[in-house]
Amino acid sequence: MRSTLSTLLPSPARQRPIGAAGWLLLVPLVAWVVMFVVVPTLIMGVYSFAHRGTLGGVETGFTLDNYLAVFDRTYVQIAARSVWFAALTTALCLVAGYPVAFFIGRTGERWRNRLLVLLMVPFWTSFLIRTYAWVTILKSEGVLNSVLVQLGLVRAPLEMLYTPGAVVLGLVYTFLPFMILPLYGSIEKLDPALIEAAFDLGAGPVRAFRQVILPLTMPGIAAGVLLVFVPALGLYAVNDILGGGRVDMVGNIIEHQFRGTARNWPFGAALAVCLLLAFALGFWLVTRQPGSRSDRRDE
């Protein structure tokens, strides 16, 4: 890992120690992380071992019942569905996003900047507004069904809204830019000479992609997978709006414990802690192999 960092940093930056002024610049960031990440996480961890109050809320005490309830069959099935939806969303974003990122990355600089702006346009609109727009498109009397009926492709409107397919569609639409951007970062750095050399040595398009392009863009793929899979696993707004409460995922269950009729904060905190551990495991799995290779090179 040290050798990798040494190739990225110029030699003066590696040799010059960070002064006191440099460390002071980190104070606002550290304070923000402590106040809004570390402290809430610690509170959530304490709540996860507490008892549910009679009228909701938290009562002091220590119990493992909240974590034992997490492994109830119902919640295990919901967790499995969440992992499946997140994995499917990640795979679809990768399949759809890689050609787009490759096209943008290999385009001339003038058009490349314009295409990147077009990619960022959805972020200029509220996430909830964009999600509710899909309700207008997918509902029985919506735009898509009207077009299909007018073209004679279907006789009656299709039931597309409040289905698992609508949830996956919403997740893919939401997280597709998060897959394209890190892929673009890796593809833009590709040396065209390496691809031309592969063709000169007799490799076809498929072999050149598999043995040259894909390995060189693997860091972007890993980053994109992490940026899509982890948030998709815990997102609940898309499921509530496009799933209509019929397609529960882990994020929805946690939200119901704190804001819904369940009002079981300790159990919701236990679910959140388990989800946080799943995030940490996913991050470790994605970053473990590249790190081990770097360590082997150092040795």
C-alpha positions in Angstrom: 0.0 0.0 0.0 2.9 2.4 0.8 4.3 1.9 -2.7 1.0 2.7 -4.3 0.7 5.9 -2.3 4.3 6.8 -3.1 3.5 6.7 -6.9 0.6 9.0 -6.4 2.2 11.6 -4.3 5.1 13.8 -5.5 8.4 13.4 -3.7 8.2 16.8 -1.9 4.8 16.0 -0.5 6.1 12.7 0.8 9.1 14.3 2.5 7.6 17.5 3.9 6.0 16.9 7.3 2.6 18.4 8.0 2.9 21.5 10.2 0.6 22.7 13.0 -1.3 24.9 10.6 -2.0 21.9 8.4 -3.5 19.9 11.2 -5.6 22.9 12.3 -7.3 22.8 8.9 -8.6 19.3 9.8 -10.3 20.6 13.0 -13.6 21.6 11.3 -13.8 18.2 9.5 -13.0 16.2 12.6 -15.5 18.2 14.7 -18.2 17.7 12.1 -17.5 13.9 11.9 -17.5 13.6 15.7 -20.8 15.6 16.2 -22.8 14.1 13.3 -21.3 10.7 12.8 -19.5 9.3 15.8 -21.9 10.6 18.5 -25.1 9.6 16.8 -23.6 6.1 16.1 -22.7 5.7 19.8 -26.2 6.8 20.8 -27.7 4.3 18.4 -25.4 1.6 19.8 -26.5 2.3 23.4 -30.2 2.4 22.4 -29.8 -1.0 20.7 -29.2 -2.7 24.1 -32.0 -0.8 25.9 -35.6 -1.7 26.6 -38.6 -0.4 24.7 -40.7 2.0 26.7 -44.4 1.3 27.5 -45.5 4.2 25.2 -42.5 4.0 22.9 -39.1 5.6 23.4 -36.3 4.0 25.4 -36.0 2.8 28.9 -32.6 2.2 30.5 -31.3 -1.3 30.9 -29.3 -3.9 29.1 -30.8 -6.7 27.0 -29.9 -8.7 23.9 -33.5 -9.3 22.9 -33.3 -6.6 20.3 -30.5 -8.3 18.4 -32.1 -11.7 18.8 -35.3 -10.3 17.2 -33.2 -9.2 14.2 -32.8 -12.9 13.4 -36.5 -13.6 13.3 -37.5 -15.3 10.1 -39.5 -12.4 8.9 -36.7 -9.9 9.2 -34.2 -12.3 7.8 -36.3 -12.6 4.6 -36.6 -8.8 4.4 -32.8 -8.6 4.8 -32.3 -11.2 2.1 -34.7 -9.2 -0.2 -32.8 -6.0 0.5 -29.4 -7.6 -0.4 -31.0 -9.1 -3.6 -32.4 -5.7 -4.6 -29.2 -3.9 -3.8 -27.1 -6.5 -5.7 -29.5 -6.4 -8.7 -29.4 -2.6 -8.7 -25.6 -2.7 -8.6 -25.4 -5.2 -11.5 -27.9 -3.2 -13.7 -26.1 0.1 -13.0 -22.8 -1.5 -13.9 -24.1 -3.0 -17.1 -25.8 0.2 -18.1 -23.2 2.6 -16.8 -20.0 1.1 -18.2 -20.8 1.8 -21.9 -21.9 5.3 -21.0 -18.7 6.0 -18.9 -16.5 4.5 -21.6 -18.1 6.6 -24.3 -17.7 9.8 -22.2 -14.2 8.9 -21.2 -13.0 8.3 -24.8 -14.8 11.4 -26.2 -13.0 14.6 -27.0 -12.5 17.1 -24.1 -15.0 19.6 -25.5 -17.9 17.1 -25.7 -16.7 15.3 -22.6 -17.4 18.2 -20.3 -20.9 18.8 -21.9 -21.8 15.1 -21.4 -20.7 15.3 -17.8 -22.9 18.3 -17.3 -25.8 16.3 -18.7 -25.0 13.5 -16.4 -25.2 15.9 -13.4 -28.5 17.6 -14.5 -30.7 15.2 -12.4 -28.9 16.3 -9.3 -30.2 19.8 -9.9 -33.7 18.6 -9.0 -34.9 17.3 -5.7 -34.5 13.6 -5.2 -38.2 13.3 -4.0 -39.5 15.2 -7.0 -37.7 12.9 -9.4 -39.0 9.9 -7.6 -42.6 11.1 -7.6 -42.2 11.8 -11.3 -41.8 8.0 -11.8 -45.2 7.6 -10.1 -46.7 9.8 -12.9 -45.0 7.7 -15.5 -45.7 4.2 -14.1 -49.3 4.5 -12.8 -52.1 2.8 -14.6 -53.3 6.1 -16.2 -49.7 7.3 -16.5 -47.6 8.4 -19.5 -46.1 4.9 -20.2 -49.3 3.0 -20.1 -51.0 5.6 -22.3 -48.3 5.3 -24.9 -48.5 1.5 -24.9 -52.3 1.5 -25.2 -52.2 4.1 -28.0 -49.6 2.1 -29.9 -51.7 -1.1 -29.5 -48.9 -2.9 -27.7 -51.2 -3.8 -24.8 -55.0 -4.0 -24.5 -55.3 -2.8 -20.9 -53.0 -0.7 -18.7 -50.2 -2.7 -17.1 -49.8 -2.8 -13.3 -46.3 -1.4 -13.0 -46.5 0.9 -10.0 -46.2 -0.6 -6.4 -44.3 -3.6 -7.7 -40.7 -4.9 -7.0 -39.9 -4.0 -10.6 -40.8 -0.4 -10.0 -38.6 -0.3 -6.8 -35.6 -1.7 -8.7 -36.2 0.8 -11.6 -36.3 3.6 -9.1 -33.1 2.4 -7.4 -31.3 2.1 -10.7 -32.4 5.5 -11.8 -31.3 7.0 -8.5 -27.8 5.4 -8.3 -26.8 5.1 -12.0 -24.8 8.4 -11.9 -22.9 7.1 -8.8 -21.7 4.2 -10.9 -20.9 6.2 -14.0 -18.7 8.8 -12.3 -16.1 6.5 -10.7 -16.0 4.4 -13.9 -15.4 7.5 -15.9 -12.5 8.4 -13.6 -10.8 5.1 -14.4 -11.6 5.0 -18.1 -10.5 8.6 -18.7 -7.0 7.7 -17.4 -6.7 4.7 -19.8 -3.7 5.0 -22.1 -4.9 4.5 -25.7 -1.5 3.1 -26.6 -2.2 0.0 -24.4 -5.4 -0.7 -26.3 -3.7 -0.2 -29.7 -0.9 -2.5 -28.6 -3.4 -5.2 -27.7 -4.9 -5.0 -31.2 -1.5 -5.0 -32.8 -0.6 -8.2 -30.9 -3.6 -10.0 -32.4 -6.2 -9.5 -29.7 -9.8 -9.0 -30.7 -12.2 -6.5 -29.2 -13.5 -9.0 -26.6 -10.1 -10.2 -25.6 -8.7 -6.7 -25.4 -11.6 -5.6 -23.2 -11.2 -8.7 -21.0 -7.4 -8.6 -20.6 -6.5 -4.9 -20.9 -9.4 -2.5 -20.4 -11.3 -4.4 -17.7 -8.3 -4.9 -15.3 -7.2 -1.3 -15.7 -10.7 0.0 -14.9 -11.2 -2.4 -12.0 -10.6 0.4 -9.3 -13.5 2.4 -10.8 -15.7 -0.7 -10.9 -14.9 -1.4 -7.2 -15.7 2.2 -6.2 -18.9 2.2 -8.2 -20.1 -1.0 -6.7 -19.4 0.3 -3.2 -21.1 3.6 -3.9 -24.2 1.9 -5.3 -24.6 -1.3 -3.2 -24.2 0.3 0.2 -26.7 3.1 -0.1 -29.2 0.9 -2.0 -29.2 -1.5 0.8 -30.5 1.0 3.3 -32.6 3.4 1.2 -36.3 3.6 2.1 -37.7 6.6 0.3 -37.8 4.9 -3.2 -39.4 1.8 -1.7 -42.1 3.8 0.1 -43.0 5.9 -3.0 -42.7 3.3 -5.8 -43.4 0.2 -3.7 -46.4 1.7 -1.9 -45.5 -0.1 1.3 -45.8 -3.5 -0.4 -42.1 -4.1 -0.9 -40.4 -3.8 2.5 -36.7 -3.5 2.8 -34.4 -3.0 5.8 -34.5 0.7 5.5 -38.3 0.7 5.6 -38.4 -1.5 8.7 -35.9 0.8 10.5 -37.9 3.9 9.5 -41.2 2.3 10.8 -39.6 1.6 14.2 -38.7 5.2 14.7 -41.4 7.1 12.9 -44.2 4.6 12.2 -46.7 2.8 14.5 -44.2 0.3 15.9 -42.3 3.0 17.9 -39.7 0.5 19.0 -36.5 2.5 19.1 -34.2 -0.1 20.6 -35.1 -2.7 18.0 -34.8 0.0 15.2 -31.3 0.8 16.6 -30.3 -2.8 16.6 -31.4 -3.1 13.0 -29.4 0.0 12.2 -26.3 -1.3 13.9 -26.6 -4.6 12.0 -27.0 -2.6 8.7 -23.9 -0.5 9.7 -21.9 -3.7 10.2 -23.1 -5.0 6.8 -21.8 -1.7 5.3 -18.5 -2.2 7.0 -18.3 -5.8 5.7 -19.2 -4.7 2.2 -16.5 -2.1 2.3 -13.9 -4.6 3.5 -14.8 -7.2 0.9 -14.5 -4.6 -1.9 -11.2 -3.1 -0.7 -9.6 -6.3 0.7 -8.3 -7.8 -2.6 -6.6 -4.6 -4.0 -5.0 -4.0 -0.6 -3.7 -7.5 -0.4 -2.1 -7.2 -3.8 -0.5 -3.9 -2.8 0.8 -5.5 0.3 2.3 -8.4 -1.7 4.1 -5.9 -4.0 5.5 -4.2 -1.0 6.9 -7.4 0.2 
